[in-house]
Amino acid sequence: MHDGVRILVYGGWNNKVCYSDIFILDTEKQEWTEIENTSPLAKWSHCSLMVEAIPNWRYFIFGGSEAAYQEGEKRIPGKFSNNVLLY
């Protein structure tokens, strides 16, 4: 998401760990806010969409693969997910 003031960052990968956190950066205040993730499993190969809704924007995450990883573990393909997450 980028609405001119805020940037939403979801997940990530550092070559060892796949993350599932969600952060918003307020570019005017230069402050990060962490959003509670209702699905703590790491997710990849998903689709996401930010929608301007009233009264607030909504962030949807669709499908993808997910799995729990511990640092140093061998990566596995993960399990396909057909859920929809809403933030």
PyMOL Python script that loads the backbone (N, CA, C, O; Angstrom):
from pymol import cmd

cmd.read_pdbstr("""\
ATOM      1  N   MET A   1       0.845  -1.170   0.000  1.00  0.00           N
ATOM      2  CA  MET A   1       0.000   0.000   0.000  1.00  0.00           C
ATOM      3  C   MET A   1       0.888   1.230   0.000  1.00  0.00           C
ATOM      4  O   MET A   1       1.897   1.276   0.703  1.00  0.00           O
ATOM      5  N   HIS A   2       0.520   2.204  -0.772  1.00  0.00           N
ATOM      6  CA  HIS A   2       1.165   3.500  -0.694  1.00  0.00           C
ATOM      7  C   HIS A   2       0.118   4.546  -1.049  1.00  0.00           C
ATOM      8  O   HIS A   2      -0.284   4.661  -2.207  1.00  0.00           O
ATOM      9  N   ASP A   3      -0.321   5.307  -0.056  1.00  0.00           N
ATOM     10  CA  ASP A   3      -1.356   6.314  -0.291  1.00  0.00           C
ATOM     11  C   ASP A   3      -0.786   7.724  -0.268  1.00  0.00           C
ATOM     12  O   ASP A   3      -1.528   8.689  -0.082  1.00  0.00           O
ATOM     13  N   GLY A   4       0.509   7.853  -0.454  1.00  0.00           N
ATOM     14  CA  GLY A   4       1.157   9.154  -0.408  1.00  0.00           C
ATOM     15  C   GLY A   4       1.698   9.489   0.958  1.00  0.00           C
ATOM     16  O   GLY A   4       2.539  10.379   1.091  1.00  0.00           O
ATOM     17  N   VAL A   5       1.227   8.788   1.984  1.00  0.00           N
ATOM     18  CA  VAL A   5       1.668   9.044   3.349  1.00  0.00           C
ATOM     19  C   VAL A   5       2.165   7.764   4.017  1.00  0.00           C
ATOM     20  O   VAL A   5       3.129   7.792   4.782  1.00  0.00           O
ATOM     21  N   ARG A   6       1.509   6.650   3.726  1.00  0.00           N
ATOM     22  CA  ARG A   6       1.837   5.389   4.401  1.00  0.00           C
ATOM     23  C   ARG A   6       2.243   4.317   3.394  1.00  0.00           C
ATOM     24  O   ARG A   6       1.738   4.261   2.272  1.00  0.00           O
ATOM     25  N   ILE A   7       3.167   3.473   3.831  1.00  0.00           N
ATOM     26  CA  ILE A   7       3.608   2.330   3.024  1.00  0.00           C
ATOM     27  C   ILE A   7       3.407   1.080   3.865  1.00  0.00           C
ATOM     28  O   ILE A   7       3.881   1.016   4.999  1.00  0.00           O
ATOM     29  N   LEU A   8       2.708   0.083   3.323  1.00  0.00           N
ATOM     30  CA  LEU A   8       2.482  -1.179   4.010  1.00  0.00           C
ATOM     31  C   LEU A   8       3.500  -2.200   3.525  1.00  0.00           C
ATOM     32  O   LEU A   8       3.715  -2.353   2.323  1.00  0.00           O
ATOM     33  N   VAL A   9       4.131  -2.902   4.478  1.00  0.00           N
ATOM     34  CA  VAL A   9       5.113  -3.940   4.155  1.00  0.00           C
ATOM     35  C   VAL A   9       4.643  -5.239   4.803  1.00  0.00           C
ATOM     36  O   VAL A   9       4.411  -5.293   6.010  1.00  0.00           O
ATOM     37  N   TYR A  10       4.504  -6.294   3.982  1.00  0.00           N
ATOM     38  CA  TYR A  10       4.040  -7.590   4.482  1.00  0.00           C
ATOM     39  C   TYR A  10       5.102  -8.654   4.228  1.00  0.00           C
ATOM     40  O   TYR A  10       5.601  -8.794   3.111  1.00  0.00           O
ATOM     41  N   GLY A  11       5.442  -9.406   5.284  1.00  0.00           N
ATOM     42  CA  GLY A  11       6.325 -10.561   5.147  1.00  0.00           C
ATOM     43  C   GLY A  11       7.733 -10.222   4.725  1.00  0.00           C
ATOM     44  O   GLY A  11       8.242  -9.135   4.998  1.00  0.00           O
ATOM     45  N   GLY A  12       8.357 -11.179   4.050  1.00  0.00           N
ATOM     46  CA  GLY A  12       9.723 -11.016   3.585  1.00  0.00           C
ATOM     47  C   GLY A  12      10.534 -12.280   3.794  1.00  0.00           C
ATOM     48  O   GLY A  12      10.066 -13.242   4.403  1.00  0.00           O
ATOM     49  N   TRP A  13      11.726 -12.267   3.291  1.00  0.00           N
ATOM     50  CA  TRP A  13      12.610 -13.429   3.339  1.00  0.00           C
ATOM     51  C   TRP A  13      14.034 -12.919   3.435  1.00  0.00           C
ATOM     52  O   TRP A  13      14.425 -12.040   2.668  1.00  0.00           O
ATOM     53  N   ASN A  14      14.823 -13.456   4.366  1.00  0.00           N
ATOM     54  CA  ASN A  14      16.206 -13.013   4.512  1.00  0.00           C
ATOM     55  C   ASN A  14      17.205 -14.105   4.162  1.00  0.00           C
ATOM     56  O   ASN A  14      18.344 -14.074   4.628  1.00  0.00           O
ATOM     57  N   ASN A  15      16.793 -15.067   3.349  1.00  0.00           N
ATOM     58  CA  ASN A  15      17.605 -16.205   2.922  1.00  0.00           C
ATOM     59  C   ASN A  15      17.727 -17.279   3.997  1.00  0.00           C
ATOM     60  O   ASN A  15      18.365 -18.307   3.770  1.00  0.00           O
ATOM     61  N   LYS A  16      17.122 -17.055   5.169  1.00  0.00           N
ATOM     62  CA  LYS A  16      17.108 -18.064   6.230  1.00  0.00           C
ATOM     63  C   LYS A  16      15.712 -18.226   6.819  1.00  0.00           C
ATOM     64  O   LYS A  16      15.300 -19.335   7.160  1.00  0.00           O
ATOM     65  N   VAL A  17      14.998 -17.136   6.935  1.00  0.00           N
ATOM     66  CA  VAL A  17      13.698 -17.132   7.602  1.00  0.00           C
ATOM     67  C   VAL A  17      12.676 -16.426   6.709  1.00  0.00           C
ATOM     68  O   VAL A  17      12.967 -15.390   6.111  1.00  0.00           O
ATOM     69  N   CYS A  18      11.474 -17.005   6.631  1.00  0.00           N
ATOM     70  CA  CYS A  18      10.364 -16.385   5.919  1.00  0.00           C
ATOM     71  C   CYS A  18       9.469 -15.733   6.977  1.00  0.00           C
ATOM     72  O   CYS A  18       9.031 -16.394   7.918  1.00  0.00           O
ATOM     73  N   TYR A  19       9.203 -14.444   6.817  1.00  0.00           N
ATOM     74  CA  TYR A  19       8.461 -13.681   7.820  1.00  0.00           C
ATOM     75  C   TYR A  19       6.989 -13.529   7.444  1.00  0.00           C
ATOM     76  O   TYR A  19       6.613 -13.639   6.277  1.00  0.00           O
ATOM     77  N   SER A  20       6.159 -13.272   8.468  1.00  0.00           N
ATOM     78  CA  SER A  20       4.738 -13.048   8.236  1.00  0.00           C
ATOM     79  C   SER A  20       4.262 -11.758   8.901  1.00  0.00           C
ATOM     80  O   SER A  20       3.059 -11.559   9.067  1.00  0.00           O
ATOM     81  N   ASP A  21       5.190 -10.883   9.283  1.00  0.00           N
ATOM     82  CA  ASP A  21       4.783  -9.657   9.956  1.00  0.00           C
ATOM     83  C   ASP A  21       4.272  -8.606   8.977  1.00  0.00           C
ATOM     84  O   ASP A  21       4.571  -8.633   7.784  1.00  0.00           O
ATOM     85  N   ILE A  22       3.491  -7.680   9.527  1.00  0.00           N
ATOM     86  CA  ILE A  22       2.926  -6.590   8.739  1.00  0.00           C
ATOM     87  C   ILE A  22       3.270  -5.282   9.453  1.00  0.00           C
ATOM     88  O   ILE A  22       2.990  -5.113  10.640  1.00  0.00           O
ATOM     89  N   PHE A  23       3.881  -4.364   8.708  1.00  0.00           N
ATOM     90  CA  PHE A  23       4.248  -3.063   9.254  1.00  0.00           C
ATOM     91  C   PHE A  23       3.731  -1.962   8.336  1.00  0.00           C
ATOM     92  O   PHE A  23       3.620  -2.147   7.124  1.00  0.00           O
ATOM     93  N   ILE A  24       3.418  -0.811   8.934  1.00  0.00           N
ATOM     94  CA  ILE A  24       3.064   0.380   8.169  1.00  0.00           C
ATOM     95  C   ILE A  24       4.055   1.475   8.532  1.00  0.00           C
ATOM     96  O   ILE A  24       4.284   1.755   9.708  1.00  0.00           O
ATOM     97  N   LEU A  25       4.641   2.093   7.507  1.00  0.00           N
ATOM     98  CA  LEU A  25       5.542   3.225   7.705  1.00  0.00           C
ATOM     99  C   LEU A  25       4.786   4.504   7.367  1.00  0.00           C
ATOM    100  O   LEU A  25       4.308   4.675   6.245  1.00  0.00           O
ATOM    101  N   ASP A  26       4.684   5.394   8.341  1.00  0.00           N
ATOM    102  CA  ASP A  26       4.123   6.728   8.104  1.00  0.00           C
ATOM    103  C   ASP A  26       5.285   7.586   7.620  1.00  0.00           C
ATOM    104  O   ASP A  26       6.188   7.906   8.392  1.00  0.00           O
ATOM    105  N   THR A  27       5.263   7.959   6.341  1.00  0.00           N
ATOM    106  CA  THR A  27       6.401   8.662   5.752  1.00  0.00           C
ATOM    107  C   THR A  27       6.498  10.112   6.225  1.00  0.00           C
ATOM    108  O   THR A  27       7.570  10.711   6.139  1.00  0.00           O
ATOM    109  N   GLU A  28       5.418  10.679   6.717  1.00  0.00           N
ATOM    110  CA  GLU A  28       5.479  12.046   7.241  1.00  0.00           C
ATOM    111  C   GLU A  28       6.079  12.082   8.639  1.00  0.00           C
ATOM    112  O   GLU A  28       6.907  12.942   8.941  1.00  0.00           O
ATOM    113  N   LYS A  29       5.660  11.144   9.496  1.00  0.00           N
ATOM    114  CA  LYS A  29       6.164  11.095  10.873  1.00  0.00           C
ATOM    115  C   LYS A  29       7.435  10.267  11.006  1.00  0.00           C
ATOM    116  O   LYS A  29       8.113  10.324  12.032  1.00  0.00           O
ATOM    117  N   GLN A  30       7.769   9.477   9.944  1.00  0.00           N
ATOM    118  CA  GLN A  30       8.909   8.561   9.980  1.00  0.00           C
ATOM    119  C   GLN A  30       8.773   7.577  11.150  1.00  0.00           C
ATOM    120  O   GLN A  30       9.723   7.355  11.900  1.00  0.00           O
ATOM    121  N   GLU A  31       7.556   6.984  11.295  1.00  0.00           N
ATOM    122  CA  GLU A  31       7.264   6.040  12.364  1.00  0.00           C
ATOM    123  C   GLU A  31       6.717   4.746  11.785  1.00  0.00           C
ATOM    124  O   GLU A  31       5.913   4.753  10.853  1.00  0.00           O
ATOM    125  N   TRP A  32       7.174   3.622  12.361  1.00  0.00           N
ATOM    126  CA  TRP A  32       6.690   2.297  11.987  1.00  0.00           C
ATOM    127  C   TRP A  32       5.639   1.852  12.974  1.00  0.00           C
ATOM    128  O   TRP A  32       5.768   2.095  14.174  1.00  0.00           O
ATOM    129  N   THR A  33       4.585   1.194  12.478  1.00  0.00           N
ATOM    130  CA  THR A  33       3.551   0.593  13.322  1.00  0.00           C
ATOM    131  C   THR A  33       3.409  -0.858  12.900  1.00  0.00           C
ATOM    132  O   THR A  33       3.258  -1.151  11.713  1.00  0.00           O
ATOM    133  N   GLU A  34       3.456  -1.776  13.874  1.00  0.00           N
ATOM    134  CA  GLU A  34       3.253  -3.192  13.559  1.00  0.00           C
ATOM    135  C   GLU A  34       1.772  -3.512  13.678  1.00  0.00           C
ATOM    136  O   GLU A  34       1.121  -3.125  14.648  1.00  0.00           O
ATOM    137  N   ILE A  35       1.235  -4.230  12.676  1.00  0.00           N
ATOM    138  CA  ILE A  35      -0.158  -4.652  12.658  1.00  0.00           C
ATOM    139  C   ILE A  35      -0.210  -6.112  13.100  1.00  0.00           C
ATOM    140  O   ILE A  35       0.593  -6.925  12.644  1.00  0.00           O
ATOM    141  N   GLU A  36      -1.148  -6.451  13.985  1.00  0.00           N
ATOM    142  CA  GLU A  36      -1.280  -7.838  14.438  1.00  0.00           C
ATOM    143  C   GLU A  36      -1.701  -8.722  13.268  1.00  0.00           C
ATOM    144  O   GLU A  36      -2.692  -8.445  12.592  1.00  0.00           O
ATOM    145  N   ASN A  37      -0.941  -9.779  13.039  1.00  0.00           N
ATOM    146  CA  ASN A  37      -1.231 -10.714  11.956  1.00  0.00           C
ATOM    147  C   ASN A  37      -2.027 -11.880  12.520  1.00  0.00           C
ATOM    148  O   ASN A  37      -1.563 -12.559  13.437  1.00  0.00           O
ATOM    149  N   THR A  38      -3.219 -12.122  11.985  1.00  0.00           N
ATOM    150  CA  THR A  38      -4.077 -13.199  12.476  1.00  0.00           C
ATOM    151  C   THR A  38      -3.648 -14.570  11.957  1.00  0.00           C
ATOM    152  O   THR A  38      -4.163 -15.592  12.411  1.00  0.00           O
ATOM    153  N   SER A  39      -2.711 -14.599  11.013  1.00  0.00           N
ATOM    154  CA  SER A  39      -2.185 -15.856  10.484  1.00  0.00           C
ATOM    155  C   SER A  39      -0.669 -15.841  10.616  1.00  0.00           C
ATOM    156  O   SER A  39       0.018 -15.345   9.723  1.00  0.00           O
ATOM    157  N   PRO A  40      -0.133 -16.374  11.714  1.00  0.00           N
ATOM    158  CA  PRO A  40       1.302 -16.266  11.966  1.00  0.00           C
ATOM    159  C   PRO A  40       2.185 -17.119  11.049  1.00  0.00           C
ATOM    160  O   PRO A  40       3.408 -16.982  11.088  1.00  0.00           O
ATOM    161  N   LEU A  41       1.599 -17.996  10.225  1.00  0.00           N
ATOM    162  CA  LEU A  41       2.410 -18.801   9.327  1.00  0.00           C
ATOM    163  C   LEU A  41       2.955 -17.940   8.198  1.00  0.00           C
ATOM    164  O   LEU A  41       2.259 -17.072   7.672  1.00  0.00           O
ATOM    165  N   ALA A  42       4.200 -18.188   7.834  1.00  0.00           N
ATOM    166  CA  ALA A  42       4.799 -17.487   6.702  1.00  0.00           C
ATOM    167  C   ALA A  42       4.034 -17.849   5.433  1.00  0.00           C
ATOM    168  O   ALA A  42       3.609 -18.991   5.262  1.00  0.00           O
ATOM    169  N   LYS A  43       3.860 -16.867   4.540  1.00  0.00           N
ATOM    170  CA  LYS A  43       3.072 -17.076   3.325  1.00  0.00           C
ATOM    171  C   LYS A  43       3.849 -16.549   2.133  1.00  0.00           C
ATOM    172  O   LYS A  43       4.484 -15.498   2.224  1.00  0.00           O
ATOM    173  N   TRP A  44       3.806 -17.266   1.009  1.00  0.00           N
ATOM    174  CA  TRP A  44       4.440 -16.835  -0.230  1.00  0.00           C
ATOM    175  C   TRP A  44       3.587 -17.289  -1.401  1.00  0.00           C
ATOM    176  O   TRP A  44       2.663 -18.083  -1.227  1.00  0.00           O
ATOM    177  N   SER A  45       3.890 -16.791  -2.590  1.00  0.00           N
ATOM    178  CA  SER A  45       3.117 -17.100  -3.808  1.00  0.00           C
ATOM    179  C   SER A  45       1.640 -16.764  -3.625  1.00  0.00           C
ATOM    180  O   SER A  45       0.767 -17.466  -4.135  1.00  0.00           O
ATOM    181  N   HIS A  46       1.375 -15.706  -2.906  1.00  0.00           N
ATOM    182  CA  HIS A  46       0.009 -15.257  -2.666  1.00  0.00           C
ATOM    183  C   HIS A  46      -0.277 -14.009  -3.499  1.00  0.00           C
ATOM    184  O   HIS A  46       0.602 -13.474  -4.174  1.00  0.00           O
ATOM    185  N   CYS A  47      -1.500 -13.575  -3.433  1.00  0.00           N
ATOM    186  CA  CYS A  47      -1.908 -12.336  -4.086  1.00  0.00           C
ATOM    187  C   CYS A  47      -2.441 -11.419  -2.995  1.00  0.00           C
ATOM    188  O   CYS A  47      -3.113 -11.879  -2.072  1.00  0.00           O
ATOM    189  N   SER A  48      -2.147 -10.129  -3.093  1.00  0.00           N
ATOM    190  CA  SER A  48      -2.692  -9.195  -2.107  1.00  0.00           C
ATOM    191  C   SER A  48      -3.201  -7.955  -2.822  1.00  0.00           C
ATOM    192  O   SER A  48      -2.782  -7.631  -3.933  1.00  0.00           O
ATOM    193  N   LEU A  49      -4.115  -7.276  -2.149  1.00  0.00           N
ATOM    194  CA  LEU A  49      -4.764  -6.126  -2.760  1.00  0.00           C
ATOM    195  C   LEU A  49      -5.167  -5.151  -1.666  1.00  0.00           C
ATOM    196  O   LEU A  49      -5.741  -5.548  -0.652  1.00  0.00           O
ATOM    197  N   MET A  50      -4.864  -3.866  -1.873  1.00  0.00           N
ATOM    198  CA  MET A  50      -5.282  -2.817  -0.960  1.00  0.00           C
ATOM    199  C   MET A  50      -6.480  -2.109  -1.605  1.00  0.00           C
ATOM    200  O   MET A  50      -6.414  -1.689  -2.760  1.00  0.00           O
ATOM    201  N   VAL A  51      -7.575  -1.983  -0.844  1.00  0.00           N
ATOM    202  CA  VAL A  51      -8.808  -1.400  -1.369  1.00  0.00           C
ATOM    203  C   VAL A  51      -9.209  -0.203  -0.514  1.00  0.00           C
ATOM    204  O   VAL A  51      -9.245  -0.293   0.713  1.00  0.00           O
ATOM    205  N   GLU A  52      -9.507   0.910  -1.163  1.00  0.00           N
ATOM    206  CA  GLU A  52      -9.986   2.075  -0.432  1.00  0.00           C
ATOM    207  C   GLU A  52     -11.450   1.849  -0.095  1.00  0.00           C
ATOM    208  O   GLU A  52     -12.298   1.805  -0.986  1.00  0.00           O
ATOM    209  N   ALA A  53     -11.744   1.707   1.177  1.00  0.00           N
ATOM    210  CA  ALA A  53     -13.105   1.449   1.642  1.00  0.00           C
ATOM    211  C   ALA A  53     -13.462   2.519   2.677  1.00  0.00           C
ATOM    212  O   ALA A  53     -12.585   3.231   3.167  1.00  0.00           O
ATOM    213  N   ILE A  54     -14.719   2.626   2.998  1.00  0.00           N
ATOM    214  CA  ILE A  54     -15.151   3.615   3.985  1.00  0.00           C
ATOM    215  C   ILE A  54     -15.422   2.887   5.291  1.00  0.00           C
ATOM    216  O   ILE A  54     -16.171   1.910   5.263  1.00  0.00           O
ATOM    217  N   PRO A  55     -14.875   3.283   6.428  1.00  0.00           N
ATOM    218  CA  PRO A  55     -14.114   4.507   6.620  1.00  0.00           C
ATOM    219  C   PRO A  55     -12.599   4.327   6.464  1.00  0.00           C
ATOM    220  O   PRO A  55     -11.873   5.321   6.469  1.00  0.00           O
ATOM    221  N   ASN A  56     -12.103   3.102   6.326  1.00  0.00           N
ATOM    222  CA  ASN A  56     -10.662   2.850   6.274  1.00  0.00           C
ATOM    223  C   ASN A  56     -10.288   1.966   5.092  1.00  0.00           C
ATOM    224  O   ASN A  56     -11.123   1.230   4.566  1.00  0.00           O
ATOM    225  N   TRP A  57      -9.033   2.044   4.683  1.00  0.00           N
ATOM    226  CA  TRP A  57      -8.509   1.130   3.669  1.00  0.00           C
ATOM    227  C   TRP A  57      -8.560  -0.295   4.201  1.00  0.00           C
ATOM    228  O   TRP A  57      -8.494  -0.508   5.412  1.00  0.00           O
ATOM    229  N   ARG A  58      -8.676  -1.270   3.305  1.00  0.00           N
ATOM    230  CA  ARG A  58      -8.665  -2.692   3.659  1.00  0.00           C
ATOM    231  C   ARG A  58      -7.574  -3.384   2.847  1.00  0.00           C
ATOM    232  O   ARG A  58      -7.385  -3.101   1.665  1.00  0.00           O
ATOM    233  N   TYR A  59      -6.861  -4.297   3.506  1.00  0.00           N
ATOM    234  CA  TYR A  59      -5.782  -5.047   2.862  1.00  0.00           C
ATOM    235  C   TYR A  59      -6.183  -6.516   2.841  1.00  0.00           C
ATOM    236  O   TYR A  59      -6.378  -7.118   3.896  1.00  0.00           O
ATOM    237  N   PHE A  60      -6.309  -7.100   1.648  1.00  0.00           N
ATOM    238  CA  PHE A  60      -6.693  -8.499   1.473  1.00  0.00           C
ATOM    239  C   PHE A  60      -5.478  -9.304   1.026  1.00  0.00           C
ATOM    240  O   PHE A  60      -4.709  -8.852   0.177  1.00  0.00           O
ATOM    241  N   ILE A  61      -5.304 -10.493   1.594  1.00  0.00           N
ATOM    242  CA  ILE A  61      -4.263 -11.439   1.172  1.00  0.00           C
ATOM    243  C   ILE A  61      -4.985 -12.716   0.775  1.00  0.00           C
ATOM    244  O   ILE A  61      -5.732 -13.279   1.576  1.00  0.00           O
ATOM    245  N   PHE A  62      -4.771 -13.182  -0.458  1.00  0.00           N
ATOM    246  CA  PHE A  62      -5.482 -14.336  -1.002  1.00  0.00           C
ATOM    247  C   PHE A  62      -4.539 -15.511  -1.212  1.00  0.00           C
ATOM    248  O   PHE A  62      -3.462 -15.354  -1.789  1.00  0.00           O
ATOM    249  N   GLY A  63      -4.945 -16.694  -0.741  1.00  0.00           N
ATOM    250  CA  GLY A  63      -4.273 -17.946  -1.081  1.00  0.00           C
ATOM    251  C   GLY A  63      -2.785 -17.983  -0.816  1.00  0.00           C
ATOM    252  O   GLY A  63      -2.294 -17.384   0.140  1.00  0.00           O
ATOM    253  N   GLY A  64      -2.067 -18.697  -1.680  1.00  0.00           N
ATOM    254  CA  GLY A  64      -0.625 -18.855  -1.547  1.00  0.00           C
ATOM    255  C   GLY A  64      -0.254 -20.147  -0.852  1.00  0.00           C
ATOM    256  O   GLY A  64      -1.106 -20.993  -0.582  1.00  0.00           O
ATOM    257  N   SER A  65       1.011 -20.285  -0.570  1.00  0.00           N
ATOM    258  CA  SER A  65       1.526 -21.423   0.190  1.00  0.00           C
ATOM    259  C   SER A  65       1.989 -20.910   1.537  1.00  0.00           C
ATOM    260  O   SER A  65       2.425 -19.764   1.656  1.00  0.00           O
ATOM    261  N   GLU A  66       1.895 -21.765   2.565  1.00  0.00           N
ATOM    262  CA  GLU A  66       2.319 -21.336   3.894  1.00  0.00           C
ATOM    263  C   GLU A  66       2.915 -22.500   4.672  1.00  0.00           C
ATOM    264  O   GLU A  66       2.581 -23.663   4.450  1.00  0.00           O
ATOM    265  N   ALA A  67       3.812 -22.148   5.594  1.00  0.00           N
ATOM    266  CA  ALA A  67       4.457 -23.132   6.453  1.00  0.00           C
ATOM    267  C   ALA A  67       5.144 -22.407   7.596  1.00  0.00           C
ATOM    268  O   ALA A  67       5.415 -21.209   7.510  1.00  0.00           O
ATOM    269  N   ALA A  68       5.421 -23.129   8.655  1.00  0.00           N
ATOM    270  CA  ALA A  68       6.178 -22.580   9.781  1.00  0.00           C
ATOM    271  C   ALA A  68       7.638 -22.979   9.595  1.00  0.00           C
ATOM    272  O   ALA A  68       7.939 -24.142   9.327  1.00  0.00           O
ATOM    273  N   TYR A  69       8.534 -22.021   9.736  1.00  0.00           N
ATOM    274  CA  TYR A  69       9.959 -22.293   9.584  1.00  0.00           C
ATOM    275  C   TYR A  69      10.708 -21.857  10.821  1.00  0.00           C
ATOM    276  O   TYR A  69      10.347 -20.874  11.468  1.00  0.00           O
ATOM    277  N   GLN A  70      11.746 -22.592  11.144  1.00  0.00           N
ATOM    278  CA  GLN A  70      12.689 -22.194  12.176  1.00  0.00           C
ATOM    279  C   GLN A  70      14.021 -21.950  11.490  1.00  0.00           C
ATOM    280  O   GLN A  70      14.375 -22.649  10.540  1.00  0.00           O
ATOM    281  N   GLU A  71      14.757 -20.959  11.969  1.00  0.00           N
ATOM    282  CA  GLU A  71      16.036 -20.638  11.357  1.00  0.00           C
ATOM    283  C   GLU A  71      16.925 -21.880  11.297  1.00  0.00           C
ATOM    284  O   GLU A  71      17.067 -22.599  12.286  1.00  0.00           O
ATOM    285  N   GLY A  72      17.514 -22.121  10.147  1.00  0.00           N
ATOM    286  CA  GLY A  72      18.414 -23.250   9.961  1.00  0.00           C
ATOM    287  C   GLY A  72      17.733 -24.507   9.455  1.00  0.00           C
ATOM    288  O   GLY A  72      18.415 -25.435   9.021  1.00  0.00           O
ATOM    289  N   GLU A  73      16.398 -24.568   9.495  1.00  0.00           N
ATOM    290  CA  GLU A  73      15.691 -25.744   8.988  1.00  0.00           C
ATOM    291  C   GLU A  73      15.714 -25.781   7.472  1.00  0.00           C
ATOM    292  O   GLU A  73      15.800 -24.744   6.814  1.00  0.00           O
ATOM    293  N   LYS A  74      15.635 -26.981   6.924  1.00  0.00           N
ATOM    294  CA  LYS A  74      15.526 -27.136   5.476  1.00  0.00           C
ATOM    295  C   LYS A  74      14.151 -26.632   5.029  1.00  0.00           C
ATOM    296  O   LYS A  74      13.133 -26.938   5.650  1.00  0.00           O
ATOM    297  N   ARG A  75      14.139 -25.858   3.944  1.00  0.00           N
ATOM    298  CA  ARG A  75      12.865 -25.348   3.430  1.00  0.00           C
ATOM    299  C   ARG A  75      12.050 -26.484   2.828  1.00  0.00           C
ATOM    300  O   ARG A  75      12.587 -27.383   2.180  1.00  0.00           O
ATOM    301  N   ILE A  76      10.755 -26.423   3.053  1.00  0.00           N
ATOM    302  CA  ILE A  76       9.816 -27.386   2.488  1.00  0.00           C
ATOM    303  C   ILE A  76       8.860 -26.625   1.574  1.00  0.00           C
ATOM    304  O   ILE A  76       8.731 -25.408   1.711  1.00  0.00           O
ATOM    305  N   PRO A  77       8.194 -27.296   0.658  1.00  0.00           N
ATOM    306  CA  PRO A  77       7.324 -26.595  -0.285  1.00  0.00           C
ATOM    307  C   PRO A  77       6.165 -25.847   0.370  1.00  0.00           C
ATOM    308  O   PRO A  77       5.671 -24.876  -0.203  1.00  0.00           O
ATOM    309  N   GLY A  78       5.725 -26.261   1.534  1.00  0.00           N
ATOM    310  CA  GLY A  78       4.595 -25.609   2.180  1.00  0.00           C
ATOM    311  C   GLY A  78       3.279 -26.221   1.741  1.00  0.00           C
ATOM    312  O   GLY A  78       3.231 -27.071   0.852  1.00  0.00           O
ATOM    313  N   LYS A  79       2.225 -25.775   2.378  1.00  0.00           N
ATOM    314  CA  LYS A  79       0.883 -26.282   2.113  1.00  0.00           C
ATOM    315  C   LYS A  79       0.090 -25.186   1.410  1.00  0.00           C
ATOM    316  O   LYS A  79       0.108 -24.032   1.837  1.00  0.00           O
ATOM    317  N   PHE A  80      -0.607 -25.546   0.333  1.00  0.00           N
ATOM    318  CA  PHE A  80      -1.437 -24.570  -0.365  1.00  0.00           C
ATOM    319  C   PHE A  80      -2.569 -24.110   0.524  1.00  0.00           C
ATOM    320  O   PHE A  80      -3.213 -24.921   1.188  1.00  0.00           O
ATOM    321  N   SER A  81      -2.811 -22.823   0.539  1.00  0.00           N
ATOM    322  CA  SER A  81      -3.866 -22.244   1.355  1.00  0.00           C
ATOM    323  C   SER A  81      -4.875 -21.549   0.450  1.00  0.00           C
ATOM    324  O   SER A  81      -4.487 -20.830  -0.471  1.00  0.00           O
ATOM    325  N   ASN A  82      -6.150 -21.752   0.698  1.00  0.00           N
ATOM    326  CA  ASN A  82      -7.168 -21.047  -0.082  1.00  0.00           C
ATOM    327  C   ASN A  82      -7.919 -20.046   0.790  1.00  0.00           C
ATOM    328  O   ASN A  82      -9.064 -19.697   0.502  1.00  0.00           O
ATOM    329  N   ASN A  83      -7.265 -19.588   1.859  1.00  0.00           N
ATOM    330  CA  ASN A  83      -7.937 -18.636   2.743  1.00  0.00           C
ATOM    331  C   ASN A  83      -7.784 -17.205   2.248  1.00  0.00           C
ATOM    332  O   ASN A  83      -6.977 -16.920   1.363  1.00  0.00           O
ATOM    333  N   VAL A  84      -8.569 -16.315   2.831  1.00  0.00           N
ATOM    334  CA  VAL A  84      -8.492 -14.887   2.558  1.00  0.00           C
ATOM    335  C   VAL A  84      -8.308 -14.188   3.907  1.00  0.00           C
ATOM    336  O   VAL A  84      -9.109 -14.375   4.823  1.00  0.00           O
ATOM    337  N   LEU A  85      -7.259 -13.391   4.020  1.00  0.00           N
ATOM    338  CA  LEU A  85      -7.009 -12.631   5.248  1.00  0.00           C
ATOM    339  C   LEU A  85      -7.399 -11.185   4.981  1.00  0.00           C
ATOM    340  O   LEU A  85      -7.171 -10.671   3.886  1.00  0.00           O
ATOM    341  N   LEU A  86      -7.986 -10.525   5.976  1.00  0.00           N
ATOM    342  CA  LEU A  86      -8.422  -9.145   5.837  1.00  0.00           C
ATOM    343  C   LEU A  86      -7.828  -8.325   6.967  1.00  0.00           C
ATOM    344  O   LEU A  86      -7.948  -8.691   8.136  1.00  0.00           O
ATOM    345  N   TYR A  87      -7.188  -7.217   6.624  1.00  0.00           N
ATOM    346  CA  TYR A  87      -6.589  -6.306   7.613  1.00  0.00           C
ATOM    347  C   TYR A  87      -7.083  -4.908   7.375  1.00  0.00           C
ATOM    348  O   TYR A  87      -6.701  -3.987   8.098  1.00  0.00           O
TER     349      TYR A  87
END
""", "prot")
cmd.dss("prot")
cmd.show_as("cartoon", "prot")
cmd.util.cbc("prot")
cmd.orient("prot")
